[in-house]
Amino acid sequence: MVLGGGSIPTSSTGSIFGILPGGSGRTIIVPENYVSGTLLNGSTTYNNTTISTMGLTPGTYVWSWGTGPNADSITMTIGSSVTPTPTPTPSETETASTPTPTPTPSETETASTPTSTPTPTPTETPQISPTPTVTGTPDTTPTVTPTPSPVWLFVIENTNTTRSVDNATINGVTQTLDVGNYPVLNSVGRAATHGTADGISSSLLFTFGGSGFFNTFQVFKNGVLQFDLPGYANGSMNCGGMAIASNDVIKLVCS
């Protein structure tokens, strides 16, 4: 997933991980072969853009899940306390630390308080020290850019034990599963597609195997229900011209 407005990261380092919208909640994406409990760390750089144009609102956002020893969370900070640092205070601090306290009182307070000026100077200096600490917050920014390079994500969640999803094509191109294998039967498959999504109507076609019917058959786009066909028993399903654009997450949920 690329950050708001379809921004594409210029560069990234460390692990790729994060949260994607899902049908009944959110999907946590972690690197392949990830070991539970291992610290995830990474950063992503976006050149020539701003927080506003990326469709983001400054603040701190926390996603948490699990209970007891399985509890965990991801914290994303948009913007940081680095912004208020360029106030007149640092300019006084740096002036007082480089020359001697003599020029500082003549500009700031009056000749009567030169001695007290250097005293607050070291007091304010620690305020600049924590500022770089906040700069480290971008380590959690990959929460929103945890996406692989593909232009959209395709997920199949089938808990049915008799009917399988044997194939899925978009515009006639079979979607190779990066997680799981066809037929998807009582399991999960995920494909990071490698085509170009232009937002124009696309032909999304599923073919099925096995016997019986799907009690639940739903197709979501970015967490919004597009098709709801309970009791579906046909051998295939054409989603009929659903437009797929960059960064979309398409999910089939059946049981």
C-alpha positions in Angstrom: 0.0 0.0 0.0 1.3 3.4 -1.0 0.6 6.4 1.3 -2.4 8.7 0.6 -3.0 10.1 -2.8 -1.1 7.3 -4.5 2.3 8.6 -3.5 5.1 6.2 -4.5 8.1 5.9 -2.1 11.4 7.2 -3.5 13.4 4.8 -1.4 13.1 2.5 1.6 15.3 0.6 4.0 14.7 -2.1 6.6 11.6 -4.3 6.9 8.4 -3.9 4.9 5.3 -4.3 7.1 2.1 -2.7 8.0 -1.8 -2.8 8.0 -4.2 -3.2 5.1 -8.0 -2.8 5.2 -9.9 -6.0 5.3 -13.5 -7.3 5.2 -14.1 -7.7 8.9 -11.1 -5.8 10.3 -7.6 -5.2 9.1 -4.8 -7.4 7.7 -1.3 -7.2 9.2 1.4 -7.6 6.6 4.8 -8.8 7.7 8.0 -9.9 5.8 8.1 -13.5 4.5 9.5 -16.0 7.1 8.8 -13.4 9.9 9.3 -14.9 13.4 6.6 -13.7 15.9 8.0 -11.4 18.5 10.9 -10.1 16.4 11.2 -6.3 16.3 10.3 -4.8 12.9 12.2 -1.7 11.8 12.2 0.2 8.5 12.0 3.6 6.9 10.6 5.0 3.6 11.5 8.3 1.9 9.1 10.3 -0.2 10.7 13.1 -2.3 9.0 16.2 -3.6 5.8 15.8 -1.6 4.2 17.0 1.6 2.1 15.4 4.4 -0.9 17.4 3.1 -0.7 16.3 -0.5 -0.3 12.7 0.6 -3.8 13.0 2.2 -2.5 12.5 5.8 -3.5 14.3 9.0 -0.7 14.9 11.5 -1.0 13.0 14.8 -0.2 9.7 16.4 -2.2 6.6 15.5 -2.0 3.3 17.3 -3.2 -0.1 16.1 -3.3 -2.9 18.7 -4.4 -6.5 18.7 -4.3 -9.7 20.8 -4.4 -10.3 24.5 -1.9 -11.4 27.1 1.4 -12.7 25.6 -0.1 -12.3 22.1 -0.8 -8.6 22.5 1.1 -6.2 20.3 0.7 -2.9 18.5 2.0 -0.6 15.8 2.3 3.2 16.4 2.4 5.6 13.5 3.3 9.3 14.0 2.5 11.7 11.2 4.4 14.9 11.7 6.6 15.3 14.8 7.6 17.6 17.6 10.6 18.5 15.4 8.3 21.2 13.8 8.1 23.6 16.8 11.9 23.4 17.3 12.7 26.3 15.0 11.4 28.9 17.5 13.5 31.9 18.7 14.7 29.7 21.6 17.2 27.6 19.7 18.7 30.8 18.1 19.3 32.2 21.5 20.7 28.8 22.7 23.1 28.5 19.9 24.2 32.1 20.1 25.0 31.7 23.8 26.8 28.4 23.4 29.1 29.6 20.6 30.4 33.1 21.7 30.5 34.0 25.3 27.5 35.1 27.3 28.5 38.8 26.7 26.8 39.4 23.3 23.6 37.5 24.3 22.4 39.8 27.1 23.0 42.9 25.1 20.4 41.7 22.5 18.0 39.8 24.7 17.5 41.2 28.1 19.5 44.4 29.0 22.9 44.9 30.4 21.5 44.2 33.9 20.9 40.4 33.3 23.9 39.1 31.4 24.8 36.6 34.1 21.4 35.0 34.2 21.2 34.6 30.5 23.9 31.8 30.2 22.2 30.0 33.1 18.9 29.2 31.2 21.0 28.5 28.1 22.1 25.0 29.3 18.6 24.4 30.7 17.1 24.9 27.2 19.8 22.9 25.5 18.3 19.5 26.5 15.1 20.6 24.7 17.1 20.2 21.4 18.4 16.8 22.5 15.0 15.1 22.6 14.2 16.6 19.2 16.4 14.2 17.2 14.9 11.4 19.3 11.5 12.2 17.7 13.2 12.2 14.3 13.6 8.4 14.8 9.8 8.1 14.6 10.0 7.5 10.8 11.0 4.0 11.8 7.3 3.3 12.3 6.3 5.2 9.1 6.5 2.0 7.1 3.2 1.2 8.7 1.6 2.9 5.8 4.1 1.9 3.2 4.4 -1.8 4.0 3.4 -2.7 0.6 5.5 -4.6 -1.9 6.2 -3.0 -5.2 3.2 -4.4 -7.1 0.4 -2.0 -8.0 -2.4 -3.8 -6.3 -3.0 -6.7 -3.9 -5.3 -9.7 -4.5 -6.4 -11.9 -1.6 -8.5 -15.1 -1.4 -9.9 -16.3 2.0 -11.8 -19.5 1.5 -12.8 -21.5 4.6 -15.1 -23.9 2.6 -14.1 -27.5 2.9 -15.8 -28.8 -0.3 -15.7 -26.0 -2.8 -12.3 -24.6 -4.0 -11.2 -21.5 -5.9 -9.3 -23.1 -8.8 -8.2 -20.0 -10.6 -8.5 -16.2 -10.7 -7.8 -14.0 -13.7 -7.8 -10.3 -14.3 -8.2 -9.2 -17.9 -7.4 -12.8 -18.9 -4.1 -12.9 -16.9 -3.9 -15.6 -14.2 -3.1 -14.2 -10.8 -0.1 -16.2 -9.5 -0.4 -16.7 -5.8 2.6 -15.4 -3.7 1.0 -17.0 -0.6 -0.8 -20.4 -0.9 -1.5 -22.4 -4.0 -4.4 -23.2 -6.3 -6.8 -24.7 -5.7 -7.5 -22.5 -2.6 -9.5 -24.9 -0.4 -10.1 -24.1 3.3 -7.1 -21.8 3.2 -5.8 -18.4 2.2 -4.0 -17.3 -1.0 -2.5 -13.9 -1.7 -1.2 -12.5 -5.1 0.8 -9.4 -5.5 -0.1 -8.7 -9.1 2.5 -7.4 -11.6 0.3 -5.7 -14.2 -0.5 -2.0 -14.6 -3.7 -0.8 -12.9 -5.2 2.2 -14.7 -8.5 2.4 -12.9 -10.4 1.4 -16.0 -13.0 -1.4 -15.9 -11.3 -4.8 -15.4 -12.6 -8.3 -16.0 -12.1 -10.2 -12.7 -13.0 -13.9 -13.2 -13.0 -16.7 -10.7 -13.4 -20.4 -11.5 -14.4 -23.0 -8.9 -14.0 -26.7 -8.3 -15.3 -29.3 -5.8 -18.9 -29.9 -4.9 -21.7 -28.2 -3.0 -22.0 -24.4 -2.7 -20.5 -21.4 -0.9 -22.5 -20.4 2.1 -20.8 -17.0 2.0 -19.5 -15.5 -1.2 -18.3 -11.8 -1.0 -16.0 -9.6 -3.1 -14.5 -6.5 -1.4 -12.5 -3.6 -2.9 -10.5 -1.6 -0.3 -12.8 -3.1 2.4 -16.0 -2.0 0.7 -18.4 -4.8 -0.3 -18.9 -5.0 -4.0 -20.7 -8.4 -4.5 -22.6 -10.5 -2.0 -23.9 -13.9 -3.3 -24.8 -16.3 -0.4 -25.4 -19.9 -1.5 -23.4 -19.5 -4.7 -23.0 -22.8 -6.6 -22.0 -21.9 -10.1 -18.7 -23.0 -11.6 -17.4 -19.5 -12.2 -18.0 -15.9 -11.3 -17.3 -12.8 -13.4 -17.2 -9.6 -11.3 -18.3 -7.6 -14.4 -16.1 -4.6 -15.2 -15.0 -3.6 -11.6 -12.4 -0.9 -12.0 -9.1 -1.7 -10.4 -6.6 1.2 -9.8 -3.1 1.4 -8.3 -3.0 0.6 -4.5 -6.4 -1.2 -4.6 -6.9 -4.3 -2.4 -9.2 -6.8 -3.9 -10.4 -9.6 -1.5 -12.6 -12.7 -2.1 -14.1 -14.1 1.1 -16.1 -17.3 0.9 -17.0 -20.1 3.3 
